[in-house]
Amino acid sequence: MILKPKVELKEETASVYCFMCTHTVEATVVVGPKGPKVKAGQKCARCHSSIDSGFVLRTPKAA
């Protein structure tokens, strides 16, 4: 059995597209080795539906 090293995940605030109300809202995303994903258990700020399956549009990057 091969043990993989643990990857450190970091949380950021990003723009996420809500499929229910078709708006872009701010949400917390978890950035991992395969890219950013919406943190589970969040609600949309506009329509209060689950935003778990939302699409991450932009993550802030330093210049």
Predicted model as a PDB file, atoms N, CA, C, CB and O in Angstrom, pLDDT in the B-factor column:
MODEL        1                                                                  
ATOM      1  N   MET A   1       0.836  -1.172   0.000  1.00 77.00           N  
ATOM      2  CA  MET A   1       0.000   0.000   0.000  1.00 77.00           C  
ATOM      3  C   MET A   1       0.885   1.241   0.000  1.00 77.00           C  
ATOM      4  CB  MET A   1      -0.954  -0.005   1.210  1.00 77.00           C  
ATOM      5  O   MET A   1       1.792   1.376   0.822  1.00 77.00           O  
ATOM      6  N   ILE A   2       0.609   2.137  -0.929  1.00 82.00           N  
ATOM      7  CA  ILE A   2       1.387   3.360  -1.049  1.00 82.00           C  
ATOM      8  C   ILE A   2       0.620   4.492  -0.384  1.00 82.00           C  
ATOM      9  CB  ILE A   2       1.691   3.691  -2.537  1.00 82.00           C  
ATOM     10  O   ILE A   2      -0.544   4.735  -0.702  1.00 82.00           O  
ATOM     11  N   LEU A   3       1.271   5.173   0.530  1.00 84.00           N  
ATOM     12  CA  LEU A   3       0.649   6.297   1.215  1.00 84.00           C  
ATOM     13  C   LEU A   3       1.011   7.593   0.503  1.00 84.00           C  
ATOM     14  CB  LEU A   3       1.083   6.348   2.695  1.00 84.00           C  
ATOM     15  O   LEU A   3       2.182   7.860   0.232  1.00 84.00           O  
ATOM     16  N   LYS A   4       0.001   8.388   0.207  1.00 82.00           N  
ATOM     17  CA  LYS A   4       0.230   9.669  -0.449  1.00 82.00           C  
ATOM     18  C   LYS A   4       0.383  10.753   0.614  1.00 82.00           C  
ATOM     19  CB  LYS A   4      -0.929  10.011  -1.426  1.00 82.00           C  
ATOM     20  O   LYS A   4      -0.269  10.688   1.656  1.00 82.00           O  
ATOM     21  N   PRO A   5       1.224  11.737   0.367  1.00 83.00           N  
ATOM     22  CA  PRO A   5       1.356  12.818   1.337  1.00 83.00           C  
ATOM     23  C   PRO A   5       0.069  13.647   1.377  1.00 83.00           C  
ATOM     24  CB  PRO A   5       2.569  13.715   0.991  1.00 83.00           C  
ATOM     25  O   PRO A   5      -0.611  13.803   0.363  1.00 83.00           O  
ATOM     26  N   LYS A   6      -0.253  14.171   2.549  1.00 84.00           N  
ATOM     27  CA  LYS A   6      -1.464  14.974   2.691  1.00 84.00           C  
ATOM     28  C   LYS A   6      -1.272  16.312   1.993  1.00 84.00           C  
ATOM     29  CB  LYS A   6      -1.818  15.183   4.183  1.00 84.00           C  
ATOM     30  O   LYS A   6      -0.230  16.957   2.113  1.00 84.00           O  
ATOM     31  N   VAL A   7      -2.302  16.709   1.266  1.00 83.00           N  
ATOM     32  CA  VAL A   7      -2.269  17.975   0.552  1.00 83.00           C  
ATOM     33  C   VAL A   7      -2.975  19.016   1.406  1.00 83.00           C  
ATOM     34  CB  VAL A   7      -2.932  17.853  -0.856  1.00 83.00           C  
ATOM     35  O   VAL A   7      -4.061  18.769   1.931  1.00 83.00           O  
ATOM     36  N   GLU A   8      -2.362  20.164   1.539  1.00 86.00           N  
ATOM     37  CA  GLU A   8      -2.947  21.227   2.336  1.00 86.00           C  
ATOM     38  C   GLU A   8      -3.938  22.018   1.482  1.00 86.00           C  
ATOM     39  CB  GLU A   8      -1.845  22.154   2.906  1.00 86.00           C  
ATOM     40  O   GLU A   8      -3.580  22.550   0.431  1.00 86.00           O  
ATOM     41  N   LEU A   9      -5.188  22.088   1.945  1.00 89.00           N  
ATOM     42  CA  LEU A   9      -6.228  22.834   1.246  1.00 89.00           C  
ATOM     43  C   LEU A   9      -6.371  24.206   1.880  1.00 89.00           C  
ATOM     44  CB  LEU A   9      -7.577  22.072   1.276  1.00 89.00           C  
ATOM     45  O   LEU A   9      -6.259  24.347   3.098  1.00 89.00           O  
ATOM     46  N   LYS A  10      -6.618  25.214   1.058  1.00 90.00           N  
ATOM     47  CA  LYS A  10      -6.832  26.542   1.618  1.00 90.00           C  
ATOM     48  C   LYS A  10      -8.168  27.091   1.144  1.00 90.00           C  
ATOM     49  CB  LYS A  10      -5.686  27.495   1.226  1.00 90.00           C  
ATOM     50  O   LYS A  10      -8.623  26.790   0.041  1.00 90.00           O  
ATOM     51  N   GLU A  11      -8.785  27.893   1.989  1.00 92.00           N  
ATOM     52  CA  GLU A  11     -10.097  28.464   1.702  1.00 92.00           C  
ATOM     53  C   GLU A  11      -9.942  29.914   1.274  1.00 92.00           C  
ATOM     54  CB  GLU A  11     -11.026  28.358   2.929  1.00 92.00           C  
ATOM     55  O   GLU A  11      -9.152  30.665   1.847  1.00 92.00           O  
ATOM     56  N   GLU A  12     -10.711  30.298   0.255  1.00 92.00           N  
ATOM     57  CA  GLU A  12     -10.703  31.664  -0.248  1.00 92.00           C  
ATOM     58  C   GLU A  12     -12.131  32.081  -0.556  1.00 92.00           C  
ATOM     59  CB  GLU A  12      -9.804  31.794  -1.504  1.00 92.00           C  
ATOM     60  O   GLU A  12     -13.024  31.240  -0.654  1.00 92.00           O  
ATOM     61  N   THR A  13     -12.341  33.367  -0.707  1.00 93.00           N  
ATOM     62  CA  THR A  13     -13.626  33.881  -1.147  1.00 93.00           C  
ATOM     63  C   THR A  13     -13.543  34.129  -2.643  1.00 93.00           C  
ATOM     64  CB  THR A  13     -14.017  35.182  -0.377  1.00 93.00           C  
ATOM     65  O   THR A  13     -12.581  34.728  -3.125  1.00 93.00           O  
ATOM     66  N   ALA A  14     -14.549  33.670  -3.377  1.00 93.00           N  
ATOM     67  CA  ALA A  14     -14.523  33.790  -4.833  1.00 93.00           C  
ATOM     68  C   ALA A  14     -15.922  34.058  -5.359  1.00 93.00           C  
ATOM     69  CB  ALA A  14     -13.943  32.519  -5.477  1.00 93.00           C  
ATOM     70  O   ALA A  14     -16.906  33.934  -4.628  1.00 93.00           O  
ATOM     71  N   SER A  15     -16.005  34.426  -6.630  1.00 94.00           N  
ATOM     72  CA  SER A  15     -17.282  34.618  -7.298  1.00 94.00           C  
ATOM     73  C   SER A  15     -17.776  33.264  -7.795  1.00 94.00           C  
ATOM     74  CB  SER A  15     -17.158  35.636  -8.472  1.00 94.00           C  
ATOM     75  O   SER A  15     -17.057  32.536  -8.480  1.00 94.00           O  
ATOM     76  N   VAL A  16     -19.031  32.938  -7.434  1.00 94.00           N  
ATOM     77  CA  VAL A  16     -19.613  31.644  -7.783  1.00 94.00           C  
ATOM     78  C   VAL A  16     -20.945  31.888  -8.482  1.00 94.00           C  
ATOM     79  CB  VAL A  16     -19.799  30.744  -6.517  1.00 94.00           C  
ATOM     80  O   VAL A  16     -21.725  32.742  -8.060  1.00 94.00           O  
ATOM     81  N   TYR A  17     -21.204  31.138  -9.549  1.00 95.00           N  
ATOM     82  CA  TYR A  17     -22.452  31.258 -10.298  1.00 95.00           C  
ATOM     83  C   TYR A  17     -23.515  30.366  -9.669  1.00 95.00           C  
ATOM     84  CB  TYR A  17     -22.241  30.887 -11.787  1.00 95.00           C  
ATOM     85  O   TYR A  17     -23.301  29.166  -9.498  1.00 95.00           O  
ATOM     86  N   CYS A  18     -24.665  30.953  -9.325  1.00 94.00           N  
ATOM     87  CA  CYS A  18     -25.777  30.195  -8.756  1.00 94.00           C  
ATOM     88  C   CYS A  18     -26.697  29.766  -9.890  1.00 94.00           C  
ATOM     89  CB  CYS A  18     -26.554  31.036  -7.691  1.00 94.00           C  
ATOM     90  O   CYS A  18     -27.176  30.605 -10.653  1.00 94.00           O  
ATOM     91  N   PHE A  19     -26.944  28.474 -10.003  1.00 93.00           N  
ATOM     92  CA  PHE A  19     -27.775  27.957 -11.082  1.00 93.00           C  
ATOM     93  C   PHE A  19     -29.262  28.254 -10.873  1.00 93.00           C  
ATOM     94  CB  PHE A  19     -27.567  26.466 -11.215  1.00 93.00           C  
ATOM     95  O   PHE A  19     -30.015  28.317 -11.845  1.00 93.00           O  
ATOM     96  N   MET A  20     -29.692  28.435  -9.634  1.00 93.00           N  
ATOM     97  CA  MET A  20     -31.109  28.658  -9.364  1.00 93.00           C  
ATOM     98  C   MET A  20     -31.554  30.076  -9.718  1.00 93.00           C  
ATOM     99  CB  MET A  20     -31.405  28.380  -7.907  1.00 93.00           C  
ATOM    100  O   MET A  20     -32.579  30.254 -10.375  1.00 93.00           O  
ATOM    101  N   CYS A  21     -30.807  31.069  -9.297  1.00 93.00           N  
ATOM    102  CA  CYS A  21     -31.220  32.449  -9.567  1.00 93.00           C  
ATOM    103  C   CYS A  21     -30.410  33.098 -10.686  1.00 93.00           C  
ATOM    104  CB  CYS A  21     -31.095  33.278  -8.309  1.00 93.00           C  
ATOM    105  O   CYS A  21     -30.643  34.261 -11.014  1.00 93.00           O  
ATOM    106  N   THR A  22     -29.478  32.381 -11.267  1.00 92.00           N  
ATOM    107  CA  THR A  22     -28.627  32.821 -12.389  1.00 92.00           C  
ATOM    108  C   THR A  22     -27.876  34.122 -12.093  1.00 92.00           C  
ATOM    109  CB  THR A  22     -29.476  33.005 -13.639  1.00 92.00           C  
ATOM    110  O   THR A  22     -27.734  34.971 -12.973  1.00 92.00           O  
ATOM    111  N   HIS A  23     -27.401  34.278 -10.871  1.00 93.00           N  
ATOM    112  CA  HIS A  23     -26.598  35.429 -10.502  1.00 93.00           C  
ATOM    113  C   HIS A  23     -25.234  34.969 -10.000  1.00 93.00           C  
ATOM    114  CB  HIS A  23     -27.316  36.273  -9.433  1.00 93.00           C  
ATOM    115  O   HIS A  23     -25.047  33.806  -9.640  1.00 93.00           O  
ATOM    116  N   THR A  24     -24.300  35.887  -9.982  1.00 94.00           N  
ATOM    117  CA  THR A  24     -22.973  35.628  -9.442  1.00 94.00           C  
ATOM    118  C   THR A  24     -22.929  36.160  -8.017  1.00 94.00           C  
ATOM    119  CB  THR A  24     -21.861  36.282 -10.323  1.00 94.00           C  
ATOM    120  O   THR A  24     -23.215  37.335  -7.785  1.00 94.00           O  
ATOM    121  N   VAL A  25     -22.576  35.314  -7.069  1.00 94.00           N  
ATOM    122  CA  VAL A  25     -22.516  35.692  -5.663  1.00 94.00           C  
ATOM    123  C   VAL A  25     -21.151  35.332  -5.091  1.00 94.00           C  
ATOM    124  CB  VAL A  25     -23.641  35.004  -4.859  1.00 94.00           C  
ATOM    125  O   VAL A  25     -20.418  34.533  -5.674  1.00 94.00           O  
ATOM    126  N   GLU A  26     -20.819  35.918  -3.959  1.00 94.00           N  
ATOM    127  CA  GLU A  26     -19.573  35.613  -3.273  1.00 94.00           C  
ATOM    128  C   GLU A  26     -19.784  34.394  -2.375  1.00 94.00           C  
ATOM    129  CB  GLU A  26     -19.078  36.835  -2.446  1.00 94.00           C  
ATOM    130  O   GLU A  26     -20.783  34.305  -1.661  1.00 94.00           O  
ATOM    131  N   ALA A  27     -18.836  33.458  -2.419  1.00 94.00           N  
ATOM    132  CA  ALA A  27     -18.923  32.262  -1.591  1.00 94.00           C  
ATOM    133  C   ALA A  27     -17.512  31.799  -1.242  1.00 94.00           C  
ATOM    134  CB  ALA A  27     -19.716  31.135  -2.316  1.00 94.00           C  
ATOM    135  O   ALA A  27     -16.537  32.207  -1.873  1.00 94.00           O  
ATOM    136  N   THR A  28     -17.421  30.948  -0.236  1.00 94.00           N  
ATOM    137  CA  THR A  28     -16.137  30.388   0.173  1.00 94.00           C  
ATOM    138  C   THR A  28     -15.847  29.157  -0.677  1.00 94.00           C  
ATOM    139  CB  THR A  28     -16.135  30.031   1.692  1.00 94.00           C  
ATOM    140  O   THR A  28     -16.692  28.272  -0.816  1.00 94.00           O  
ATOM    141  N   VAL A  29     -14.645  29.111  -1.243  1.00 94.00           N  
ATOM    142  CA  VAL A  29     -14.231  27.967  -2.051  1.00 94.00           C  
ATOM    143  C   VAL A  29     -13.005  27.333  -1.423  1.00 94.00           C  
ATOM    144  CB  VAL A  29     -13.942  28.388  -3.516  1.00 94.00           C  
ATOM    145  O   VAL A  29     -12.230  27.999  -0.736  1.00 94.00           O  
ATOM    146  N   VAL A  30     -12.835  26.049  -1.663  1.00 93.00           N  
ATOM    147  CA  VAL A  30     -11.674  25.305  -1.186  1.00 93.00           C  
ATOM    148  C   VAL A  30     -10.785  25.048  -2.392  1.00 93.00           C  
ATOM    149  CB  VAL A  30     -12.089  23.959  -0.475  1.00 93.00           C  
ATOM    150  O   VAL A  30     -11.207  24.422  -3.365  1.00 93.00           O  
ATOM    151  N   VAL A  31      -9.554  25.532  -2.323  1.00 90.00           N  
ATOM    152  CA  VAL A  31      -8.615  25.374  -3.428  1.00 90.00           C  
ATOM    153  C   VAL A  31      -7.722  24.177  -3.142  1.00 90.00           C  
ATOM    154  CB  VAL A  31      -7.767  26.663  -3.639  1.00 90.00           C  
ATOM    155  O   VAL A  31      -6.986  24.155  -2.156  1.00 90.00           O  
ATOM    156  N   GLY A  32      -7.798  23.185  -4.015  1.00 88.00           N  
ATOM    157  CA  GLY A  32      -7.008  21.972  -3.871  1.00 88.00           C  
ATOM    158  C   GLY A  32      -6.151  21.736  -5.098  1.00 88.00           C  
ATOM    159  O   GLY A  32      -6.030  22.621  -5.945  1.00 88.00           O  
ATOM    160  N   PRO A  33      -5.557  20.569  -5.209  1.00 86.00           N  
ATOM    161  CA  PRO A  33      -4.677  20.287  -6.345  1.00 86.00           C  
ATOM    162  C   PRO A  33      -5.424  20.179  -7.678  1.00 86.00           C  
ATOM    163  CB  PRO A  33      -3.921  19.007  -6.091  1.00 86.00           C  
ATOM    164  O   PRO A  33      -4.818  20.368  -8.733  1.00 86.00           O  
ATOM    165  N   LYS A  34      -6.716  19.881  -7.651  1.00 88.00           N  
ATOM    166  CA  LYS A  34      -7.490  19.772  -8.888  1.00 88.00           C  
ATOM    167  C   LYS A  34      -8.264  21.031  -9.225  1.00 88.00           C  
ATOM    168  CB  LYS A  34      -8.440  18.623  -8.791  1.00 88.00           C  
ATOM    169  O   LYS A  34      -9.028  21.048 -10.190  1.00 88.00           O  
ATOM    170  N   GLY A  35      -8.079  22.081  -8.446  1.00 89.00           N  
ATOM    171  CA  GLY A  35      -8.753  23.342  -8.715  1.00 89.00           C  
ATOM    172  C   GLY A  35      -9.719  23.722  -7.618  1.00 89.00           C  
ATOM    173  O   GLY A  35      -9.905  22.971  -6.660  1.00 89.00           O  
ATOM    174  N   PRO A  36     -10.346  24.901  -7.753  1.00 91.00           N  
ATOM    175  CA  PRO A  36     -11.253  25.375  -6.698  1.00 91.00           C  
ATOM    176  C   PRO A  36     -12.621  24.702  -6.778  1.00 91.00           C  
ATOM    177  CB  PRO A  36     -11.420  26.891  -6.788  1.00 91.00           C  
ATOM    178  O   PRO A  36     -13.136  24.443  -7.865  1.00 91.00           O  
ATOM    179  N   LYS A  37     -13.204  24.421  -5.602  1.00 92.00           N  
ATOM    180  CA  LYS A  37     -14.544  23.849  -5.498  1.00 92.00           C  
ATOM    181  C   LYS A  37     -15.281  24.586  -4.388  1.00 92.00           C  
ATOM    182  CB  LYS A  37     -14.491  22.303  -5.218  1.00 92.00           C  
ATOM    183  O   LYS A  37     -14.671  25.028  -3.414  1.00 92.00           O  
ATOM    184  N   VAL A  38     -16.592  24.716  -4.538  1.00 94.00           N  
ATOM    185  CA  VAL A  38     -17.395  25.407  -3.537  1.00 94.00           C  
ATOM    186  C   VAL A  38     -17.432  24.571  -2.264  1.00 94.00           C  
ATOM    187  CB  VAL A  38     -18.832  25.677  -4.063  1.00 94.00           C  
ATOM    188  O   VAL A  38     -17.634  23.357  -2.311  1.00 94.00           O  
ATOM    189  N   LYS A  39     -17.232  25.234  -1.125  1.00 94.00           N  
ATOM    190  CA  LYS A  39     -17.279  24.552   0.163  1.00 94.00           C  
ATOM    191  C   LYS A  39     -18.706  24.093   0.431  1.00 94.00           C  
ATOM    192  CB  LYS A  39     -16.772  25.478   1.306  1.00 94.00           C  
ATOM    193  O   LYS A  39     -19.651  24.848   0.200  1.00 94.00           O  
ATOM    194  N   ALA A  40     -18.872  22.885   0.906  1.00 93.00           N  
ATOM    195  CA  ALA A  40     -20.188  22.287   1.110  1.00 93.00           C  
ATOM    196  C   ALA A  40     -20.969  22.980   2.217  1.00 93.00           C  
ATOM    197  CB  ALA A  40     -20.045  20.818   1.429  1.00 93.00           C  
ATOM    198  O   ALA A  40     -20.389  23.465   3.188  1.00 93.00           O  
ATOM    199  N   GLY A  41     -22.294  23.022   2.063  1.00 94.00           N  
ATOM    200  CA  GLY A  41     -23.181  23.522   3.097  1.00 94.00           C  
ATOM    201  C   GLY A  41     -23.489  25.001   3.033  1.00 94.00           C  
ATOM    202  O   GLY A  41     -24.054  25.544   3.982  1.00 94.00           O  
ATOM    203  N   GLN A  42     -23.137  25.677   1.944  1.00 94.00           N  
ATOM    204  CA  GLN A  42     -23.389  27.104   1.834  1.00 94.00           C  
ATOM    205  C   GLN A  42     -24.703  27.376   1.116  1.00 94.00           C  
ATOM    206  CB  GLN A  42     -22.242  27.789   1.108  1.00 94.00           C  
ATOM    207  O   GLN A  42     -25.200  26.541   0.360  1.00 94.00           O  
ATOM    208  N   LYS A  43     -25.254  28.557   1.365  1.00 95.00           N  
ATOM    209  CA  LYS A  43     -26.485  28.993   0.715  1.00 95.00           C  
ATOM    210  C   LYS A  43     -26.193  30.232  -0.125  1.00 95.00           C  
ATOM    211  CB  LYS A  43     -27.597  29.284   1.763  1.00 95.00           C  
ATOM    212  O   LYS A  43     -25.290  31.010   0.179  1.00 95.00           O  
ATOM    213  N   CYS A  44     -26.978  30.397  -1.190  1.00 94.00           N  
ATOM    214  CA  CYS A  44     -26.862  31.570  -2.050  1.00 94.00           C  
ATOM    215  C   CYS A  44     -27.324  32.794  -1.265  1.00 94.00           C  
ATOM    216  CB  CYS A  44     -27.695  31.396  -3.361  1.00 94.00           C  
ATOM    217  O   CYS A  44     -28.308  32.725  -0.529  1.00 94.00           O  
ATOM    218  N   ALA A  45     -26.626  33.904  -1.419  1.00 91.00           N  
ATOM    219  CA  ALA A  45     -26.967  35.124  -0.691  1.00 91.00           C  
ATOM    220  C   ALA A  45     -28.238  35.774  -1.231  1.00 91.00           C  
ATOM    221  CB  ALA A  45     -25.815  36.112  -0.760  1.00 91.00           C  
ATOM    222  O   ALA A  45     -28.875  36.552  -0.521  1.00 91.00           O  
ATOM    223  N   ARG A  46     -28.615  35.476  -2.459  1.00 93.00           N  
ATOM    224  CA  ARG A  46     -29.795  36.107  -3.054  1.00 93.00           C  
ATOM    225  C   ARG A  46     -31.059  35.265  -2.911  1.00 93.00           C  
ATOM    226  CB  ARG A  46     -29.543  36.384  -4.512  1.00 93.00           C  
ATOM    227  O   ARG A  46     -32.094  35.771  -2.476  1.00 93.00           O  
ATOM    228  N   CYS A  47     -30.983  33.971  -3.279  1.00 94.00           N  
ATOM    229  CA  CYS A  47     -32.199  33.147  -3.306  1.00 94.00           C  
ATOM    230  C   CYS A  47     -32.245  32.105  -2.192  1.00 94.00           C  
ATOM    231  CB  CYS A  47     -32.314  32.452  -4.641  1.00 94.00           C  
ATOM    232  O   CYS A  47     -33.249  31.406  -2.058  1.00 94.00           O  
ATOM    233  N   HIS A  48     -31.198  31.981  -1.395  1.00 94.00           N  
ATOM    234  CA  HIS A  48     -31.111  31.072  -0.253  1.00 94.00           C  
ATOM    235  C   HIS A  48     -31.225  29.595  -0.637  1.00 94.00           C  
ATOM    236  CB  HIS A  48     -32.186  31.412   0.740  1.00 94.00           C  
ATOM    237  O   HIS A  48     -31.620  28.772   0.189  1.00 94.00           O  
ATOM    238  N   SER A  49     -30.887  29.257  -1.871  1.00 94.00           N  
ATOM    239  CA  SER A  49     -30.834  27.851  -2.250  1.00 94.00           C  
ATOM    240  C   SER A  49     -29.406  27.343  -2.061  1.00 94.00           C  
ATOM    241  CB  SER A  49     -31.308  27.649  -3.722  1.00 94.00           C  
ATOM    242  O   SER A  49     -28.477  28.134  -1.898  1.00 94.00           O  
ATOM    243  N   SER A  50     -29.239  26.045  -2.084  1.00 94.00           N  
ATOM    244  CA  SER A  50     -27.917  25.450  -1.905  1.00 94.00           C  
ATOM    245  C   SER A  50     -27.027  25.815  -3.090  1.00 94.00           C  
ATOM    246  CB  SER A  50     -28.020  23.909  -1.753  1.00 94.00           C  
ATOM    247  O   SER A  50     -27.440  25.722  -4.246  1.00 94.00           O  
ATOM    248  N   ILE A  51     -25.813  26.227  -2.788  1.00 93.00           N  
ATOM    249  CA  ILE A  51     -24.885  26.638  -3.840  1.00 93.00           C  
ATOM    250  C   ILE A  51     -23.731  25.643  -3.975  1.00 93.00           C  
ATOM    251  CB  ILE A  51     -24.338  28.044  -3.549  1.00 93.00           C  
ATOM    252  O   ILE A  51     -22.691  25.960  -4.552  1.00 93.00           O  
ATOM    253  N   ASP A  52     -23.928  24.427  -3.433  1.00 91.00           N  
ATOM    254  CA  ASP A  52     -22.875  23.411  -3.451  1.00 91.00           C  
ATOM    255  C   ASP A  52     -22.431  23.047  -4.866  1.00 91.00           C  
ATOM    256  CB  ASP A  52     -23.350  22.166  -2.737  1.00 91.00           C  
ATOM    257  O   ASP A  52     -21.253  22.768  -5.089  1.00 91.00           O  
ATOM    258  N   SER A  53     -23.346  23.047  -5.809  1.00 89.00           N  
ATOM    259  CA  SER A  53     -22.981  22.666  -7.178  1.00 89.00           C  
ATOM    260  C   SER A  53     -22.658  23.871  -8.041  1.00 89.00           C  
ATOM    261  CB  SER A  53     -24.100  21.874  -7.816  1.00 89.00           C  
ATOM    262  O   SER A  53     -22.568  23.750  -9.263  1.00 89.00           O  
ATOM    263  N   GLY A  54     -22.482  25.032  -7.423  1.00 90.00           N  
ATOM    264  CA  GLY A  54     -22.207  26.259  -8.169  1.00 90.00           C  
ATOM    265  C   GLY A  54     -20.879  26.193  -8.901  1.00 90.00           C  
ATOM    266  O   GLY A  54     -19.974  25.450  -8.523  1.00 90.00           O  
ATOM    267  N   PHE A  55     -20.786  26.987  -9.958  1.00 90.00           N  
ATOM    268  CA  PHE A  55     -19.593  27.040 -10.795  1.00 90.00           C  
ATOM    269  C   PHE A  55     -18.704  28.190 -10.337  1.00 90.00           C  
ATOM    270  CB  PHE A  55     -19.970  27.200 -12.290  1.00 90.00           C  
ATOM    271  O   PHE A  55     -19.161  29.330 -10.257  1.00 90.00           O  
ATOM    272  N   VAL A  56     -17.440  27.903 -10.035  1.00 91.00           N  
ATOM    273  CA  VAL A  56     -16.500  28.932  -9.576  1.00 91.00           C  
ATOM    274  C   VAL A  56     -16.031  29.721 -10.786  1.00 91.00           C  
ATOM    275  CB  VAL A  56     -15.284  28.303  -8.813  1.00 91.00           C  
ATOM    276  O   VAL A  56     -15.414  29.167 -11.695  1.00 91.00           O  
ATOM    277  N   LEU A  57     -16.327  31.027 -10.796  1.00 91.00           N  
ATOM    278  CA  LEU A  57     -15.960  31.871 -11.930  1.00 91.00           C  
ATOM    279  C   LEU A  57     -14.593  32.505 -11.761  1.00 91.00           C  
ATOM    280  CB  LEU A  57     -16.994  32.946 -12.129  1.00 91.00           C  
ATOM    281  O   LEU A  57     -13.741  32.407 -12.645  1.00 91.00           O  
ATOM    282  N   ARG A  58     -14.381  33.162 -10.614  1.00 83.00           N  
ATOM    283  CA  ARG A  58     -13.133  33.886 -10.407  1.00 83.00           C  
ATOM    284  C   ARG A  58     -12.619  33.673  -8.997  1.00 83.00           C  
ATOM    285  CB  ARG A  58     -13.322  35.376 -10.679  1.00 83.00           C  
ATOM    286  O   ARG A  58     -13.380  33.712  -8.030  1.00 83.00           O  
ATOM    287  N   THR A  59     -11.325  33.449  -8.893  1.00 80.00           N  
ATOM    288  CA  THR A  59     -10.669  33.450  -7.593  1.00 80.00           C  
ATOM    289  C   THR A  59      -9.663  34.591  -7.598  1.00 80.00           C  
ATOM    290  CB  THR A  59      -9.975  32.069  -7.287  1.00 80.00           C  
ATOM    291  O   THR A  59      -8.969  34.782  -8.597  1.00 80.00           O  
ATOM    292  N   PRO A  60      -9.562  35.352  -6.524  1.00 76.00           N  
ATOM    293  CA  PRO A  60      -8.639  36.490  -6.505  1.00 76.00           C  
ATOM    294  C   PRO A  60      -7.186  36.013  -6.567  1.00 76.00           C  
ATOM    295  CB  PRO A  60      -8.864  37.346  -5.240  1.00 76.00           C  
ATOM    296  O   PRO A  60      -6.800  35.062  -5.887  1.00 76.00           O  
ATOM    297  N   LYS A  61      -6.405  36.680  -7.381  1.00 76.00           N  
ATOM    298  CA  LYS A  61      -4.982  36.348  -7.499  1.00 76.00           C  
ATOM    299  C   LYS A  61      -4.155  37.599  -7.331  1.00 76.00           C  
ATOM    300  CB  LYS A  61      -4.674  35.677  -8.854  1.00 76.00           C  
ATOM    301  O   LYS A  61      -4.513  38.661  -7.841  1.00 76.00           O  
ATOM    302  N   ALA A  62      -3.064  37.480  -6.627  1.00 69.00           N  
ATOM    303  CA  ALA A  62      -2.178  38.620  -6.428  1.00 69.00           C  
ATOM    304  C   ALA A  62      -1.340  38.833  -7.669  1.00 69.00           C  
ATOM    305  CB  ALA A  62      -1.279  38.415  -5.197  1.00 69.00           C  
ATOM    306  O   ALA A  62      -0.977  37.877  -8.354  1.00 69.00           O  
ATOM    307  N   ALA A  63      -1.038  40.058  -7.954  1.00 62.00           N  
ATOM    308  CA  ALA A  63      -0.251  40.389  -9.143  1.00 62.00           C  
ATOM    309  C   ALA A  63       1.219  40.215  -8.903  1.00 62.00           C  
ATOM    310  CB  ALA A  63      -0.524  41.800  -9.586  1.00 62.00           C  
ATOM    311  O   ALA A  63       2.024  40.452  -9.803  1.00 62.00           O  
TER     312      ALA A  63                                                      
ENDMDL                                                                          
END                                                                             
